[in-house]
Amino acid sequence: MTTSFGATNTPVFNDPKGQIGSFQRLQSANSFALSFLTRPVHVFSASNRTLIRAVSTPAKPETVTEPKRSKVEIFKEQSNFIRYPLNEEILTDAPNINEAATQLIKFHGSYQQYNRDERGQKSYSFMLRTKNPCGKVPNQLYLTMDDLADQFGIGTLRLTTRQTFQLHGVLKKDLKTVMSSIIKNMGSTLGACGDLNRNVLAPAAPLVRKDYLFAQQTADNIAALLTPQSGFYYDVWVDGEQFMTVEPPEVTKVRNDNSHGTNFPDSPEPIYGTQFLPRKFKIAVTVPTDNSVDLLTNDIGVVVVTDDNGEPQGFNLYVGGGMGRTHRVETTFPQLALPLGYVPKEDILYAVKAIVVTQRENGRRDDRRYSRLKYLVSSWGIEKFRSAVEKFYGRKFEPNRELPEWEFKSYLGWHEQGDGNLFCGLHVDSGRVAGKMKKALREVIEKYGLSVRLTPNQNIILCDIRNSWRRPITTILAQAGLLHPRYVDPLNVTAMACPAMPLCPLAITEAERGIPDILKRVRAVFETVGLRYSESVVIRITGCPNGCARPYMAELGLVGDGPNSYQIWLGGTPNQTSLARTFMNKVKIHDLEKVLEPLFYHWKRKRQSKESFGAFANRLGFEKLQEMVDKWEGPVAASSRHNLKLFADKETYEAMDKLAKLQDKSAHQLAIEVIRDFVASQPNGKSE
C-alpha cells in the first residue's frame, strides 16, 4: 500500500492571493491532439520568492477569442486552488462570507444558508456534508457527528440520498472547530459539494460476498482517485496539518498516468487542474439486480460483472444520468444514464478517469444550467461521446454484458452478514435523526461499539452485531420508535424528501416538513378507493426542481413549483429504471386528493396482474389519466369493503373508525399506531 497525506506533495502557497494561470482545454477545437506548454506562475511568500510550475496548459493561439465563462469559473481560477478568499473570509467577524467564498466553501463540503422562516435581518449558518464512500461510518465518526449536532448544530443529524451526513445550523465562528473535529475523528467533508466528484455510492449492506465486497472496494478506489490532491482543505481547516491515509498503489498509479494526455503535468491537481470540473459529478457502483443506489441517475454508473462462480471479471459502465432541471426551461431535463461499454476489472480506474477528463475538457463552462455531463452526452450522442472517451482511455470499449432485472433493495430489518454477525437496517423518515431516536441510536452504537452504513434511501444500517446482542438492541430501538419494517407504513419505506424549507436557499415550497402529512393523506386516499394497506407507490418530494431526492424516478413525484404548489410527475417504476414525466403543473397542496383519488381508484380497478402504479400510468397514457381526473366525481361506495386482515369483524372496524375520526386519522392509521405503541412497551424483547 502507498501512504499519502492530506497536504503532502503540495506547494505551500503562503500568499493567499497567488494567482494561477488561466485554465485552457487540453484539446483543440478540431482534434484530440495534445500539445503541452508549461506556464510558470510566480507566487511570492513572505520569506522568499519561489517560482512554482503550478499548471500545465497548451499553447494558446493568438487569434483565439477567450470563451465566455460563468462567474464561478473565474472564482475558481483566482482562488489559488480553492483557498482564497475563503481562508480570509472565515476569519472576519461578520456572520457570513462573501460571494466568492460562498462558492469555494462548497468544495470544502459546506453551504452557507439562512433561516427563511425568520423575518428581518438574515441569520446565517452553514450546512456541512460529510463524504462517506459506500455510506461507511466508523464508530468514532458517528459518535463525533452526534456530539457536534448537539454542540454546534440544531440538535439533529440528517442522512442524505448520497449516503452522507448533513449537519445544519453551524455558525461561522464554529466552522473551523467543527471541520477539524470531523477530520481528526476519521471523517472528511472534502468534495461533498462543489464542482468535482461527490460521494461515491455503493450498496450499504455489509454482506460478506465477493461481488458486494468488490463493488465497495471499487467505490473506495474511485473516491480516492478523484479526491483533490492540492491540500487546500487541510490548509484552511487544520492549518496544513498532515493526516495519514492509506491509498492502494493502483490508485496512485492511475492518477499519475498521463500516457493518453489526461493530466496536467506538474500541477498540484493532476486531474482537476485549476478549474476542476464544470459542475458536480456523481458516481455509483453496484452489483447486478441491486438498484439500491439509483444507478441510472448518476453521471457514471458502474456495475460489477461476475462469472458463473461469482468471481468479478469486469464492469458495465453507464454515463450521463442526472436529475436537475429548471422550471419552464425545456432545454433542461432529467436523464437516465446510457450504456457506454464493458471494461475488464483491472481497467476500471482508467476508464472512470477517461470519462471524467472528457467532461472536464468538453462540458460547458459558460452556463451552469447546462454544465452537467448529461447535456454533453445528449448533445453529442452516445457514439461520439464513447469515441471521445476512448481517446483518453486508450482502447475501445467492449459491448455491455447482459444483466438480470434490477430490484430496489432497502435492507431494512435483521439480516445475516455472512461472517457470523448480523446487521440491522432501520427506517428513518426523511433521514432526520432527532429526539428519542437519536438518543437510542447513540446508546446502541456507543454501548456495542458498532460501525454503521448510511443508505441512498436516507436510512441507517447497524453493522457487525453479535447474535446475543439482537434482543437487547431490539428493545432499546423499539422503545424509541425504531421498529421492524413490518410495523412501518409501506408508503414511508420508499418515500424520500429533500430538506427544503426553511434552510435551503433554493426551496420554493416544503418537502421534508410537508411529507409526513402528505403520506398520511395518500394513505387515506388508499383507504377511500379500497387499496390494501400492504400496497404502496414510490413517492418522492422536493422543494425545487433540482431533484436532490430524485423525484423524477418516482412513481409519484411532487416537485415544488410555487408556494404550497407542486408539479406532479408520474411514470417512474419501483425498481428505479424508468424516468417519470410531468403530468400536471401548479397543483395546490390542498387539491392533491382531487388528483390522487381518481388515479389510485382506476389503478385499483384497471391494472394488470402485479402492475405497479408507475407502469399503469405509462400504459394508459397521460391523456387518458387527465380525462379520469377531469371527470372524477368520487369513488363508488362499497360498504362491504373492510380490511379483514387487520380487523376481524365489521363492529371492531366501525368502532376504530369512530375513534380515528376524532383524531383526524383513518381507522388503519390509528390501529397501526396502537400496535406500534404496544410493541414499543414490551420490555422483554418480544418485539423482534
Buried (B, 14 or more C-beta within 10 A) or exposed (E): EEEBBBBBEBBEBEBBBBBBBBBBBBBEEEEBEBEBEBBEBEBEEEEEEBEBBBBBBBEEEEEEEEEEBBEBBBBBBBBBBBBBBBBBBBEEEEBBBBEBBBBBBBBBBBBBBBBBEEEEEEBBBBBBBBBBBBBBBBBBBBBBBBBBBEEBBBEBBBBBBBBBBBBBBBBBEBBBBBBBBBBEBBBBBBBBBBBBBBBBBBBBBBBEEBBBBBBBBBBBBBBBBBBBBBBBBBBBBBEBBBBEBEBBEBBBEBBEBBEBBBBBEBBBBBBBBBBBBBBBBBBBBBBBEBBBBBBBBBBBBBBBBBEEEEEBEBBBBBBBBBBBBBBEEEEBBBBBBBBBBBBEBEBBBBBBBBBBBBBBBBBBBEEBBBBBBBBBBBEBEBEEBBBBBBBBBBEEBEEBBEEEEBBBBBBBBBBEBBEEBBBBBBBBBBBBBBEEBBBBBBBBBEEBEBBBBBBBBBBBBBBBBEEEBBEEBBBBBBBBBBBBBEBBBBBBBBBBBBBBBBBBEBBBBBBBBBBBEBBBBBBBBBBBBBBBBEBBBBBBBBBBBBBBBBBBBBBBBBBBBBEBBBBBBBBBBBBBBBBBBBBBBEBEBEBBBEBBBBBBBBBBEEBEEEBBBBBBBBEBEBEEBBEBBEEBEEBEEEEEEBBEEBBEEEEBBEEBBEBBEEEEBBBBBBBBEEBBEEBBEBEEBEBB
